[in-house]
Amino acid sequence: MDVGFIGLGAMGSAMARRLIERGHRVRVWNRSPGPADGIARMDGIRVEAPQDALCAPVAITMLANDDAVRSALLASGALRASPRGLVHVVTATISVDLAKQLEKVHEDCGLAYVAAPVLGRPDVAAQGALNVLVAGDASAIACIQPLLDAIGKKTWHISDQPHKANVAKIAANLLLASAIETMAEAITLAERHQLDPGLMMGALTGSLFSAPVYRTYGDIILNRRFEPALFKATLGLKDVNLALSAGESAGVALPVASLVHDSLLDAIAHGYGASDWAALATASARRAGLVHGTWRHRSKSSGAGGAQVD
């Protein structure tokens, strides 16, 4: 299938490579040229502007946030200049408000709009094992199903209204962030009482909490392995802010989201913005007075000789 792909961060690059590996013809555009050059070396086709990627029968966008979507697709005029009949698939985590705006723009332009945010990290995308939350017109979804099958192990049909897939994704990320926060607190509690947190987490992940999220992030927190980041703390904060905004617009109080927001903000303020979002665990440790050598982190902004922050 001939497909355009816009947005080549860690997740977008993994998805684009997977599509090429599965035999699809992929035209790529990215705001910075380096990632597009890398995909071109894999037989992808680098194009010079977003509208060039939107000329394919199907286009997928995986842009970092609302501002990037507005800049690349709306302010640039690229989306409105797209040929009628284009199936546009937005796989990024964006706000519910922007998703609703995109529904109207696509309808006005005669374009098919499918929201397909994904569950999983870049390493999962590289294996074609994402879970895809899809919403939109059934015929448009059927058209792009081979692409979804290339990047994902399962497609979950949410609704015929695209923005509802974004609601589902925001809710999922809030649940994930909350699980990381509670794991951090449980590990901190164990450490404060001189209980080996590794033994405790081993017992819990081998019994009541055997889900991948507890095993994966429990190990990251226990070993303070926040680098390399497969999902940055700054992106985590963005997604929690999306949840708080969606909650406010619907009159839904999200007190746990507010707590996770503050933990992420604390971690970012202490130099962990580019680290994995599991670094929010450092906030729990600081609150308990448990910051020690293995928690210390060299601020990227201070350079090799800069001061350490905790």
PEMOMO-V901268 format. One record per residue. N is the residue number from 1. SS is DSSP state (h for helix, s for strand, l for the rest). PHI is phi as a letter, one per 30 degrees, with the letter a starting at -180 (* if undefined). OMEGA is omega in whole degrees, 0 to 359 (* if undefined). Layout:
# PEMOMO-V901268
[[N | SS | PHI | OMEGA] [N | SS | PHI | OMEGA]]
This chain:
# PEMOMO-V901268
[[1 | l | * | 178] [2 | s | d | 186] [3 | s | b | 172] [4 | s | c | 181] [5 | s | b | 183] [6 | s | b | 178] [7 | l | j | 187] [8 | l | c | 167] [9 | l | d | 183] [10 | h | e | 181] [11 | h | d | 180] [12 | h | d | 179] [13 | h | d | 179] [14 | h | d | 180] [15 | h | d | 180] [16 | h | d | 178] [17 | h | d | 180] [18 | h | d | 178] [19 | h | d | 178] [20 | h | d | 179] [21 | h | d | 180] [22 | l | d | 172] [23 | l | j | 180] [24 | l | d | 178] [25 | s | d | 191] [26 | s | c | 174] [27 | s | c | 187] [28 | s | c | 172] [29 | s | b | 177] [30 | l | b | 183] [31 | l | d | 174] [32 | l | c | 191] [33 | h | d | 187] [34 | h | e | 181] [35 | h | d | 179] [36 | h | d | 177] [37 | h | d | 179] [38 | h | d | 178] [39 | h | d | 178] [40 | h | d | 178] [41 | l | d | 177] [42 | l | c | 181] [43 | l | i | 168] [44 | l | d | 182] [45 | s | c | 180] [46 | s | d | 177] [47 | l | c | 191] [48 | l | c | 184] [49 | l | b | 181] [50 | h | e | 181] [51 | h | d | 177] [52 | h | d | 177] [53 | h | d | 181] [54 | l | d | 177] [55 | l | d | 177] [56 | l | d | 179] [57 | l | d | 178] [58 | s | b | 175] [59 | s | b | 178] [60 | s | c | 174] [61 | s | c | 176] [62 | l | b | 182] [63 | l | c | 194] [64 | l | d | 187] [65 | l | a | 181] [66 | h | e | 182] [67 | h | d | 180] [68 | h | d | 178] [69 | h | d | 180] [70 | h | d | 182] [71 | h | d | 187] [72 | h | d | 189] [73 | h | c | 186] [74 | h | c | 182] [75 | h | d | 180] [76 | l | d | 184] [77 | l | i | 185] [78 | l | d | 183] [79 | l | d | 181] [80 | l | d | 179] [81 | l | d | 183] [82 | l | d | 179] [83 | l | d | 178] [84 | l | e | 180] [85 | l | j | 176] [86 | l | e | 170] [87 | s | c | 182] [88 | s | c | 184] [89 | s | c | 179] [90 | s | c | 183] [91 | l | c | 184] [92 | l | d | 173] [93 | l | d | 181] [94 | l | b | 182] [95 | l | d | 177] [96 | h | d | 179] [97 | h | d | 179] [98 | h | d | 179] [99 | h | e | 178] [100 | h | d | 177] [101 | h | d | 179] [102 | h | d | 176] [103 | h | e | 182] [104 | h | d | 180] [105 | h | d | 180] [106 | h | d | 179] [107 | h | d | 180] [108 | h | d | 185] [109 | h | c | 181] [110 | l | i | 181] [111 | l | c | 175] [112 | s | d | 183] [113 | s | c | 176] [114 | s | b | 172] [115 | s | c | 182] [116 | s | b | 176] [117 | s | d | 189] [118 | s | c | 175] [119 | s | c | 181] [120 | l | k | 181] [121 | l | c | 182] [122 | h | e | 179] [123 | h | d | 176] [124 | h | d | 178] [125 | h | d | 181] [126 | h | d | 179] [127 | l | c | 183] [128 | l | i | 187] [129 | l | c | 177] [130 | s | d | 165] [131 | s | c | 186] [132 | s | c | 177] [133 | s | c | 190] [134 | s | c | 177] [135 | s | b | 180] [136 | l | l | 179] [137 | l | d | 185] [138 | h | d | 181] [139 | h | d | 177] [140 | h | d | 178] [141 | h | d | 179] [142 | h | d | 180] [143 | h | d | 185] [144 | h | c | 185] [145 | h | e | 177] [146 | h | e | 178] [147 | h | d | 178] [148 | h | d | 178] [149 | h | d | 180] [150 | h | d | 184] [151 | h | c | 187] [152 | s | b | 176] [153 | s | d | 178] [154 | s | a | 175] [155 | s | c | 180] [156 | s | c | 181] [157 | s | d | 188] [158 | s | c | 188] [159 | s | a | 171] [160 | l | d | 176] [161 | l | c | 187] [162 | l | e | 186] [163 | h | d | 182] [164 | h | d | 173] [165 | h | d | 177] [166 | h | d | 174] [167 | h | e | 180] [168 | h | d | 181] [169 | h | d | 179] [170 | h | d | 178] [171 | h | d | 179] [172 | h | d | 180] [173 | h | d | 175] [174 | h | d | 178] [175 | h | d | 179] [176 | h | d | 179] [177 | h | d | 179] [178 | h | d | 177] [179 | h | d | 178] [180 | h | d | 178] [181 | h | d | 182] [182 | h | d | 174] [183 | h | d | 179] [184 | h | d | 180] [185 | h | d | 180] [186 | h | d | 179] [187 | h | d | 178] [188 | h | d | 178] [189 | h | d | 179] [190 | h | d | 181] [191 | h | d | 183] [192 | h | d | 178] [193 | l | c | 178] [194 | l | h | 173] [195 | l | c | 179] [196 | l | d | 183] [197 | h | d | 178] [198 | h | d | 177] [199 | h | d | 180] [200 | h | d | 181] [201 | h | d | 176] [202 | h | d | 179] [203 | h | d | 183] [204 | h | d | 180] [205 | h | d | 175] [206 | l | c | 182] [207 | l | b | 187] [208 | l | d | 187] [209 | l | c | 185] [210 | l | c | 181] [211 | l | d | 181] [212 | h | e | 183] [213 | h | d | 181] [214 | h | d | 179] [215 | h | d | 184] [216 | h | d | 185] [217 | h | d | 174] [218 | h | d | 179] [219 | h | d | 179] [220 | h | d | 182] [221 | h | d | 181] [222 | h | e | 183] [223 | l | c | 180] [224 | l | h | 185] [225 | l | c | 185] [226 | l | c | 177] [227 | l | b | 356] [228 | l | d | 181] [229 | l | d | 172] [230 | l | c | 172] [231 | l | a | 189] [232 | s | d | 179] [233 | h | e | 179] [234 | h | d | 177] [235 | h | d | 176] [236 | h | d | 178] [237 | h | d | 177] [238 | h | e | 183] [239 | h | d | 177] [240 | h | d | 175] [241 | h | d | 176] [242 | h | d | 178] [243 | h | d | 180] [244 | h | d | 179] [245 | h | d | 179] [246 | h | d | 178] [247 | h | d | 181] [248 | h | d | 183] [249 | h | d | 180] [250 | h | c | 180] [251 | l | i | 181] [252 | l | c | 176] [253 | l | d | 180] [254 | l | b | 185] [255 | h | d | 178] [256 | h | d | 178] [257 | h | e | 179] [258 | h | d | 178] [259 | h | d | 179] [260 | h | d | 176] [261 | h | e | 182] [262 | h | d | 178] [263 | h | d | 177] [264 | h | d | 179] [265 | h | d | 177] [266 | h | d | 181] [267 | h | d | 180] [268 | h | d | 179] [269 | h | d | 179] [270 | h | c | 171] [271 | h | j | 184] [272 | h | c | 184] [273 | l | e | 181] [274 | l | c | 178] [275 | l | d | 178] [276 | s | d | 184] [277 | h | d | 172] [278 | h | d | 177] [279 | h | d | 173] [280 | h | e | 177] [281 | h | d | 180] [282 | h | d | 179] [283 | h | d | 178] [284 | h | d | 180] [285 | h | d | 179] [286 | h | d | 180] [287 | h | d | 181] [288 | l | c | 180] [289 | l | i | 185] [290 | l | c | 179] [291 | l | d | 180] [292 | l | b | 189] [293 | h | e | 184] [294 | h | d | 177] [295 | h | d | 188] [296 | l | d | 190] [297 | s | b | 180] [298 | s | d | 180] [299 | l | d | 180] [300 | h | d | 183] [301 | h | d | 185] [302 | h | c | 179] [303 | l | i | 186] [304 | l | d | 182] [305 | l | c | 185] [306 | l | d | 180] [307 | l | d | 175] [308 | s | d | 177] [309 | s | c | 177] [310 | l | b | *]]
